[in-house]
Amino acid sequence: MARKVTTKRKLIVTAIAWTLGILIFFPILWTFLTSFKSEADAIASPPQFLFFHWTTENYAEVQSRSNYLSHFMNSVIISFGSTLIGLIIAIPAAWAMAFSPTKRTKDVLMWMLSTKMMPPVGALIPIYLMFRNSGLLDTRTGLVVVLTLINLPIIVWMLYTYFKEIPGEILEAARMDGASLMKEIVYVLTPMAVPGIASTLLLNIILAWNEAFWTLNLTASKAAPLTAFIASYSSPEGLFYAKLSAASTMAIAPILILGWFSQKQLVRGLTFGAVK
């Protein structure tokens, strides 16, 4: 028998949820508001929330100083490219671990996950030297390779979790009907796991889009994505908060819009297999 939820409990839970939501969203809102302030208003004390002189000169100056579209295209190519390549590699790997496990499968999964625990700076020098010697510094190809390898453990783990929820009998029936291994993965497994694959795709695009350490250390100008675009507004002369906020708003707006329109698919994928 389901426990009855009282009105008081609903109000408390709703108030807590709204409070947490406002706390999480407030830095984004403050960045957005600051982007429309002058530099003087941006550092005013006490801070001005809504009642200030609104201006769009920061956006005009950011666009005139930097090639936003070039940085934007670099971010799109790097984030989508690394995620798609990661999925191509991870789907067969997750299939093997979910439906043809060995006694070492769990160990391999834990080893893959443990690689995420190593500080990135620990691998910076060897990767930098390899990229320098192979001509991959400041190239989109180099960043796609690095971000694919960095996010691959997460992609494999997520797909493995989703695939484990799919009954193995369905795949066995496909084999009995004469389906090859490739057809089994492409035409049977993948369509059944679309919600999980979609959520994995979206989450890893966000991770790649927000990656700053590798993009700042392995690029200079040609392949610099939006993270480098933001960092360029921290100058030796000091922080220009209004212009930095305008650059940050321009950098995060595309991924926020993507997340907003795909939130239903994202939630569906994250809850895939949670209810029997």
TAGI-V161070 format. One line per field, one symbol per residue. ss: DSSP state (~ for helix, > for strand, _ for the rest). phi: phi as a letter, one per 40 degrees, with the letter a starting at -180 (. if undefined). A space follows every 50 residues. Layout:
BEGIN
ss: ???
phi: ???
END
This chain:
BEGIN
ss: ______~~~~~~~~~~~~~~~~~~~~~~~~~~~~____~~~~________ ______~~~~~~~~~__~~~~~~~~~~~~~~~~~~~~~~~~~~~~~~~~_ ____~~~~~~~~~~~~~__~~~~~~~~~~~~~~~_____~~~~~~~~~~~ ~~~~~~~~~~~~~____~~~~~~~~~____~~~~~~~~~~~~_~~~~~~~ ~~~~~~~~~~__~~~~~~_______~~~~~~__>>__>>_~~~~~~~~~~ ~~~~~~~~~~~_~~~~~~~~______
phi: .ccccccccccccccccccccccccddccccccccbccccccbcbccbcb caccabcccccccccbcdcccccccccccccccccccdccccccccccbb cbcbccccccccccccccddccbcccccccccccgccfbcdccccccccc cddccccccdcccccccccccccccccgcccccccccbccccbddccccc dccccccccccbdccccbbbacbcccccdccccbbcchcccccccccccc ccddcccccccbccccccccccgcbc
END
